[in-house]
């Protein structure tokens, strides 16, 4: 029986630098052309460059155990070997031999046909797997830590109950649900069988204890529009929950709710000293350094979705203040004739400063993920958006930056991924949510209802 060998593509090592240790009691091969590609990436000031350097350090450390060309025995019983490509003409295929991806496949094909190995090609590149299959090489995705799309943890369950149960302080169904098994901070939405708009939300705290969830009181007339938004705000406003993940498609309110909760806790309750906001730079290319201006000017366009949501909150606060002032003037006209100007002077104002003013005051900080490694961030409300474009290793790097007294919120849409080597089941947002789901300091909510506009909702459904 032929010996089984797993040949790793470059993208697997970039996705998970420790992938070489994931194949217990097997022969693991890395084509030398992969080392060439890692050499090209290692100087990048990006997560790809960081991961490339990790792999190279791993390989350099393994040289002390023996020759990488003939094979080095690893602690898990596997053997790692650097593979050389066959000479031109030894293997005849229609693939162009001057393309790195094809060189990897030709190396695998040579080992299969000439050396008689049972070769399995491991790659995050779908097209590379297709070409491998055409060549007769079994090809698989690297699935370590992947989460099945059908069973990912939403953070809540729903249950229809008789309307009379909703009038009780804690409906009878909650006790039965706790016995069947809930995880800490999982939500239960109980709705009337005859009226789905009549519902109550509870958060499971462990044992047989539940918390009734009610809308938080803000300085502005802003409230959750559905049950999932209520759940999200409950986690965002609880300082005991140090890690929150908000998952859902565009328009469900992930960014808006996070900024709303952050502004309230920074400016009014002073739970945190400031809001730190960051997003991956994938849509803008390899680095924001190619944009003109200083760091804040570069971040402006990159952070435009954040600015849009901040402006909406500021507009709501200003509108509320204006409406309340008009109501106050009307009361004065109907009252005893006290001077409106005098009331205006005594009335506290809940108005907010502009985004630029909040940044200048040090209450909001815009950061590039590239420069967050190595930091310890205390007493801050940390918001990382678009996390579906990060792999689990990158998310781990971010979460480990959280210092004393800080809270981190990771948010994104796992159905809309820009990274070529990530999908719903392997991105860092979904994997981190699954790994933390049994921890009391963690909570997650899948927001499924778009509240942006009717047009936005229809576009999500139809296009």
Order of alpha helices (4+ residues) and beta strands (2+ residues): beta-alpha-beta-alpha-alpha-beta-beta-alpha-beta-alpha-beta-beta-alpha-beta-beta-beta-alpha-beta-alpha-beta-alpha-alpha-alpha-alpha-beta-beta-alpha-beta-alpha-beta-alpha
